[in-house]
């Protein structure tokens, strides 16, 4: 019985893969510590306290706004009670490119992608 070994082909295979698919990874260097006292309790505690205070402030502000302040009425929000239980009808409309340009001109829409409307 003859056994073949793949070991002689490994250097050739590795060299071929390196030539076909060069892989360059960014070098990872530790940050240069400028002040020498990073991680002290006098810097860490205020950062954590500030983080917690900002989170609590954002959460409570959002909670108060959602429960105490009513949304303005618009074409999207009617303000009717029980609107979610009414039947829904989907409608499609087709506009030509000329009509879209006319609508944009009427509304004064400025296109960000091109200089022409």
C-alpha positions as CSV (number, residue, x, y, z in Angstrom):
1,X,0.0,0.0,0.0
2,X,1.4,3.4,-1.0
3,X,0.6,6.4,1.1
4,X,1.0,9.9,-0.3
5,X,1.8,12.8,1.9
6,X,0.5,16.3,1.2
7,X,3.3,18.0,3.3
8,X,5.6,18.7,0.4
9,X,2.9,20.7,-1.3
10,X,2.1,23.0,1.6
11,X,4.9,25.6,1.0
12,X,3.9,25.8,-2.7
13,X,0.3,26.1,-1.8
14,X,0.9,28.8,0.8
15,X,3.0,30.8,-1.7
16,X,0.4,30.5,-4.4
17,X,-2.4,31.6,-2.1
18,X,-0.3,34.6,-0.9
19,X,0.4,35.6,-4.5
20,X,-3.2,35.2,-5.7
21,X,-4.9,36.7,-2.6
22,X,-2.6,39.2,-0.8
23,X,-4.0,39.9,2.6
24,X,-2.9,43.0,4.4
25,X,-4.3,43.8,7.8
26,X,-3.9,47.1,9.5
27,X,-1.3,47.2,12.1
28,X,-2.7,47.5,15.6
29,X,-0.7,49.8,17.8
30,X,-1.7,50.8,21.3
31,X,-2.7,54.4,21.8
32,X,0.0,56.6,23.0
33,X,-1.0,57.7,26.6
34,X,-0.4,61.4,26.7
35,X,-1.2,62.2,30.3
36,X,-0.1,58.9,31.9
37,X,-3.1,58.5,34.3
38,X,-5.8,57.0,32.2
39,X,-8.3,54.8,34.0
40,X,-8.1,56.5,37.3
41,X,-11.2,56.6,39.5
42,X,-11.3,60.4,39.3
43,X,-11.9,60.2,35.5
44,X,-14.0,57.0,35.4
45,X,-16.6,57.8,38.0
46,X,-17.7,61.2,36.4
47,X,-17.9,59.6,33.0
48,X,-20.1,56.8,34.3
49,X,-22.3,59.3,36.3
50,X,-22.6,61.5,33.2
51,X,-23.6,58.5,31.1
52,X,-26.3,57.4,33.5
53,X,-27.6,60.9,34.0
54,X,-27.9,61.5,30.2
55,X,-29.6,58.1,29.7
56,X,-32.1,58.8,32.5
57,X,-32.8,62.3,31.1
58,X,-33.4,61.0,27.6
59,X,-35.6,58.2,28.8
60,X,-37.7,60.3,31.1
61,X,-38.0,63.1,28.5
62,X,-39.2,60.7,25.8
63,X,-41.7,59.1,28.3
64,X,-43.1,62.5,29.3
65,X,-43.3,63.7,25.7
66,X,-45.1,60.5,24.5
67,X,-47.6,60.5,27.4
68,X,-48.3,64.2,28.0
69,X,-47.9,66.0,24.6
70,X,-50.3,65.2,21.8
71,X,-49.0,64.9,18.2
72,X,-49.9,67.7,15.8
73,X,-52.7,66.8,13.3
74,X,-51.4,66.2,9.8
75,X,-52.4,64.3,6.6
76,X,-50.8,61.2,8.2
77,X,-52.2,61.6,11.7
78,X,-55.9,62.4,11.8
79,X,-56.3,62.2,15.6
80,X,-59.4,60.0,15.4
81,X,-60.0,57.5,18.1
82,X,-60.0,53.8,17.0
83,X,-58.5,54.6,13.6
84,X,-56.5,51.4,13.8
85,X,-59.7,49.3,13.6
86,X,-61.0,50.8,10.4
87,X,-60.7,49.0,7.1
88,X,-57.6,49.8,5.1
89,X,-57.6,50.4,1.3
90,X,-54.4,50.4,-0.7
91,X,-54.3,52.6,-3.9
92,X,-51.6,53.0,-6.5
93,X,-51.0,55.9,-8.8
94,X,-48.7,56.2,-11.8
95,X,-47.0,59.5,-12.7
96,X,-45.1,60.2,-15.9
97,X,-41.6,61.7,-15.6
98,X,-43.0,65.0,-17.0
99,X,-45.7,65.1,-14.2
100,X,-43.0,64.4,-11.5
101,X,-40.9,67.3,-12.8
102,X,-44.0,69.5,-12.8
103,X,-44.8,68.5,-9.2
104,X,-41.2,69.1,-8.1
105,X,-41.2,72.5,-9.8
106,X,-44.5,73.4,-8.1
107,X,-43.3,72.4,-4.7
108,X,-39.8,73.9,-5.2
109,X,-37.9,70.7,-4.6
110,X,-34.2,70.9,-5.0
111,X,-32.5,67.7,-6.0
112,X,-29.4,66.8,-4.0
113,X,-28.1,64.2,-6.6
114,X,-28.0,66.5,-9.7
115,X,-28.0,70.1,-10.4
116,X,-31.1,70.0,-12.6
117,X,-34.7,69.5,-11.3
